[in-house]
Structures are given as C-alpha cells and as structure tokens.
C-alpha cells in the first residue's frame, strides 16, 4: 500500500487551534510595554498543563535535521499534560499532528511548516510526531511535565505518510 502524501501548510493560530497553541510575538496576541518602556511583553501565550501529580519542567531538546522526503511512521501523545516547543535556533521546522483521542491513521494527519520564530504547545492528548528539525541541528526550549506516572503513548502508522521534498 502506498503512503499518503502530506503537504505542509503555514503554521497559523487559527489552523493549529484544534491541536494547541502557537507561541509567537505578534499583534494578534495580548501584549503590553513593561520595564520602563524598554520591553514589549507578549503575555500568556500557551495553556501549560502539568496534569495530575506532575510538575512543570523546562528542558532543551537538540534536534538533528531531517531530510525530505520524510516518512511519517509513528506518532506519540502525552495523555496527562501539554508539551511546548520553542525554537532557539531561528530555523524553520515541521510539525505533524492529529486530533486527541483514538490512535490516528495517516489520513488524520496534518503537517505545518513553522517559522524559526514560532513555537507550539501541544494540548494534552494531541498526537504529534517527535521533533522534526530541518536544515541543521536545532535547539528547542521545551516546557512539559515531570512526574511518577508515565506520560507518553506511541503508535505505529500502517500505512504511514510521506512529507515530500519541496
């Protein structure tokens, strides 16, 4: 069986809303001046959830670059808490998501091309592919959950999907 072809679309707040939050400094979000007029604060950009008996942690993930075409063969979700990725390298990256709920099929997947100044917060339970850096090694600030209860489910897609080369 051949793989479904996924076409990346630009990452926007509206398009990504079913899966979580886009984290970016834009006129579309609440912002105001602080620090005696020296700083613009883009306020409350994501609904960070630690889940039951969890605590919020901050980590850095260093992603190796992926090449296109890329086969999407697995997805994961965090059923107890959200997970936010904020790029630190200024490079574009890909996001593959599917709605929370039952294990996704290839036809449930959506793919977004994020700019290097856009982060995302996956809502609790949203299926997503692990980090998909492009071009070069990229660092991401990650805000997620630590706790004693397992918080990662994985599923293998059969058949998978392909993100073609541009």
C-alpha positions as CSV (number, residue, x, y, z in Angstrom):
1,X,0.0,0.0,0.0
2,X,1.4,3.4,-0.9
3,X,1.9,6.1,1.6
4,X,-0.3,9.2,1.8
5,X,1.4,12.4,0.7
6,X,1.2,15.2,3.3
7,X,1.6,18.8,2.1
8,X,2.9,21.3,4.7
9,X,0.8,24.4,5.3
10,X,1.9,27.6,7.1
11,X,1.6,27.5,10.9
12,X,-1.2,29.9,12.0
13,X,-3.0,30.3,15.3
14,X,-6.3,29.5,13.6
15,X,-5.2,26.4,11.7
16,X,-3.4,25.0,14.7
17,X,-6.1,25.8,17.3
18,X,-7.6,22.2,17.4
19,X,-4.1,20.9,18.5
20,X,-3.0,23.5,20.9
21,X,-1.4,27.0,20.9
22,X,1.0,28.8,18.6
23,X,3.7,30.6,20.6
24,X,4.8,33.8,18.8
25,X,5.2,37.5,19.3
26,X,2.5,39.0,17.0
27,X,-0.1,41.7,17.1
28,X,-2.7,39.0,17.3
29,X,-1.9,38.2,21.0
30,X,-2.2,40.3,24.1
31,X,0.9,42.4,24.6
32,X,2.0,45.5,26.5
33,X,5.1,47.5,27.4
34,X,7.0,46.9,30.6
35,X,10.4,47.7,32.2
36,X,10.1,51.5,31.9
37,X,9.2,51.2,28.2
38,X,12.2,49.1,27.3
39,X,10.4,45.7,26.7
40,X,7.3,44.5,25.0
41,X,5.7,41.6,26.9
42,X,3.7,39.1,24.8
43,X,1.6,37.7,27.6
44,X,0.1,34.2,28.4
45,X,0.8,32.6,25.1
46,X,0.1,28.9,26.0
47,X,-2.0,26.9,28.3
48,X,0.7,24.9,30.0
49,X,-0.7,21.9,31.9
50,X,1.3,19.7,34.3
51,X,-1.5,17.2,34.8
52,X,-2.3,15.2,37.9
53,X,0.7,14.9,40.3
54,X,3.0,16.5,37.8
55,X,5.3,19.5,37.9
56,X,6.2,21.8,35.0
57,X,9.8,21.4,33.9
58,X,12.0,23.3,31.3
59,X,14.4,21.4,29.1
60,X,16.4,21.9,25.9
61,X,16.0,19.3,23.1
62,X,18.7,19.3,20.4
63,X,17.1,18.0,17.2
64,X,19.1,16.5,14.4
65,X,18.0,17.7,10.9
66,X,15.6,15.5,9.0
67,X,15.7,15.3,5.2
68,X,12.8,15.4,2.8
69,X,11.1,13.4,1.6
70,X,10.4,12.1,5.1
71,X,8.3,9.1,6.0
72,X,5.9,9.6,9.0
73,X,5.6,6.1,10.5
74,X,4.9,6.8,14.2
75,X,3.1,9.3,16.3
76,X,3.1,10.0,20.1
77,X,0.9,11.8,22.6
78,X,1.2,12.9,26.2
79,X,-2.1,11.9,27.8
80,X,-1.6,13.7,31.1
81,X,-0.2,17.1,30.2
82,X,0.7,19.6,27.5
83,X,4.1,19.9,25.8
84,X,5.5,23.2,24.4
85,X,8.4,23.6,21.9
86,X,10.0,27.0,21.4
87,X,12.8,27.1,18.8
88,X,16.1,28.7,19.8
89,X,18.0,28.3,16.6
90,X,15.8,30.6,14.4
91,X,15.3,27.8,11.7
92,X,12.1,26.5,10.2
93,X,10.8,23.1,11.3
94,X,7.9,20.8,10.6
95,X,5.0,19.8,12.9
96,X,2.9,16.7,12.3
97,X,-0.3,16.5,14.4
98,X,-3.5,14.6,14.7
99,X,-6.5,15.2,17.0
100,X,-6.6,13.9,20.5
101,X,-8.5,10.6,21.0
102,X,-8.1,7.3,19.3
103,X,-4.8,6.4,17.6
104,X,-4.6,8.3,14.4
105,X,-4.4,7.0,10.8
106,X,-2.4,8.6,8.0
107,X,-5.5,10.4,6.8
108,X,-5.9,12.1,10.2
109,X,-2.5,13.8,10.0
110,X,-1.9,17.5,9.3
111,X,1.5,19.0,8.7
112,X,2.6,22.5,9.4
113,X,5.7,24.4,8.4
114,X,6.7,26.6,11.4
115,X,9.0,29.6,11.0
116,X,12.0,29.8,13.3
117,X,10.2,32.4,15.5
118,X,7.1,30.3,16.1
119,X,6.7,27.8,18.9
120,X,3.9,25.4,19.6
121,X,2.2,24.0,22.7
122,X,0.6,20.6,22.0
123,X,-2.6,20.3,24.1
124,X,-3.0,17.4,26.4
125,X,-3.5,14.2,24.4
126,X,-2.9,15.6,21.0
127,X,-1.0,13.2,18.7
128,X,2.2,14.6,17.3
129,X,5.4,13.4,15.6
130,X,8.6,13.8,17.6
131,X,10.8,16.8,16.8
132,X,11.3,17.5,13.0
133,X,14.2,20.0,12.7
134,X,15.2,20.9,9.1
135,X,18.4,22.2,7.6
136,X,20.7,22.0,10.6
137,X,20.9,20.9,14.2
138,X,18.3,23.0,16.1
139,X,17.8,23.6,19.8
140,X,14.3,23.9,21.3
141,X,13.3,25.1,24.8
142,X,10.7,22.5,25.9
143,X,8.2,23.1,28.7
144,X,6.5,19.9,29.7
145,X,5.7,17.6,32.6
146,X,7.7,15.5,35.0
147,X,6.0,13.1,37.3
148,X,5.9,9.5,38.6
149,X,3.1,8.5,36.1
150,X,4.1,7.5,32.5
151,X,3.0,10.3,30.1
152,X,3.9,9.1,26.6
153,X,2.0,6.8,24.3
154,X,3.3,5.8,20.9
155,X,1.6,4.3,17.9
156,X,3.0,2.9,14.6
157,X,1.1,4.1,11.5
158,X,0.3,1.4,8.9
159,X,0.4,2.6,6.3
160,X,2.4,5.7,7.0
161,X,2.5,9.0,5.2
162,X,5.2,10.9,3.4
163,X,6.2,14.6,3.5
164,X,7.6,15.2,0.0
165,X,10.7,17.3,-0.8
166,X,9.7,20.8,-1.9
